[in-house]
Each structure stands twice: as structure tokens, then as C-alpha cells.
Amino acid sequence: MTQDWVLILGANSDMATATARRFAQAGYNIQLASRNTEELIKEAENLNVKYGVEVRTFFFDALDFDSHAAFYANLNAKPSGVIVAFGLLGDQQAAQHDFTIAKSIIDTNYSGAVSILEIIAEDFERRRWGFIVGISSVAGDRGRKSNYLYGSAKAGFSAYLSGLRHRLFATGVSVLTVKPGFVATKMTAGLDLPEKLTATPQEVAEKIFVGVKKKKNTLYVKPVWRLIMTIIIHLPECIFKRTKL
């Protein structure tokens, strides 16, 4: 059994919970971090009982940038891997009329991730080992009127992860960009999602685990999304702007 720790930021989402369980199943000790520590404690007990690994919980606020350095410094065991699972879809229509809402979408999906990852990357770079996983989105592959604020933040996050991967490659630190597409979670329970395009949280978790082990760069959880987004990306602007995507 490994003594390595995996830090999961935004650990209360269905995808994050499934991913924590997959790494715990493989023997990793787990650090769960989010704003809702009450839920984290319940999951920590479940992981400990089911997999026999050590699990610790921490309060973490992605939008409290000034707290990030102290948060990482105060971890009583430095992780060998970190998974950024927090994000916010938000309300596109509301955000178009209220920049406070727009800023929350941008900061949660981009600024908060960059803030904490720059701190972690500096430590990993110095140690010359570790892995970083960022959960981005297919929405970042091309801006669309239905969710361009969320999509633009995820596009920025994907570009950031690409640059971080380039920076850290020579040190042996791997950086994985994950684009899940539709995922069947509590948040999407009321939506009519196409079955062939929709992953389960467990599928996401397995792809992340395998992607880390194989040191992949970017992965689409459902491979069909790579084809779909390639087509959308390459639509001429004169055609694309007339679509209802």
C-alpha cells in the first residue's frame, strides 16, 4: 500500500467523491478539501472504513485567494498529487446582466484554480515529482452563446494547464487536463441528457486514475466528445454564428 497522499480540492462533488474512492481503492491516503467540511467528514469515515486508508479533511475556499498559501503550508502531509475538482456552471442569462454573477463563474473556474495551483506547482517543481489533474470542460473548446462565460473560464483553465504542463515536464511532474462532457450527477438529475454522450462519475474517476498512471496530457472521458468538439471547432465562423449551440 502506498503512503502517498492525494489532495482533492472541491471534494464534495459527485465526480470528486468517485475519484477519491478510486484512489483510495488503490491504496492512496486522501486529503479532502472544500467549504462543506460536515459532508467531508462523512465521506472520510466511509473511505477509511471501506478502504482502510488514512483520510483527512480541510476547509478550503477557492475564492479566498489570500488564504491559499496558508492552506497549503498547513497541510500536515504534502500530497504527491492534486486534483482540482471545483467549478461553477452558473446561470448564463443572469450573469449577462449582473457582473457579480459573471465574476463568480470566472473566479471559481479559473482564478481560484490558478491561485492554488501556482502555489502547489512551485512545491512540486522543487521536489521534482507529483501529478496535477485539472477538471476542465468541453465548453472551453469553443465559445457558444448558451454558456460562453463558463466556457471562456474553462478555456482559460485548459490553456493554463497546457502551459503548466509545458513548464513542469522537465521536472517529472505530470499535468492532466480532463474534459468530462455531460456527467450524470445530482446537479444534472433533472436534465434530459443523451445517454451515449453522458458519463457516470465512476467513469470519470476511472479515466482520471488511468490517465494519471499513463501520464496522459488531455483526455475526453467519452471519446466521442473529441470528435464532436473537433467538428464544432472547425466550423467556419460564418456558419457557426448561425447555429443554436
PyMOL commands that set and color helices and strands:
alter all, ss='L'
color gray80, all
select helices_A, chain A and resi 14-25+37-51+65-73+92-97+99-127+138-140+148-171+195-197+201-213+224-234+237-240
alter helices_A, ss='H'
color red, helices_A
select strands_A, chain A and resi 5-9+29-34+55-59+81-84+131-135+174-179+182-183+198-199+218-220
alter strands_A, ss='S'
color yellow, strands_A
deselect
rebuild
show_as cartoon
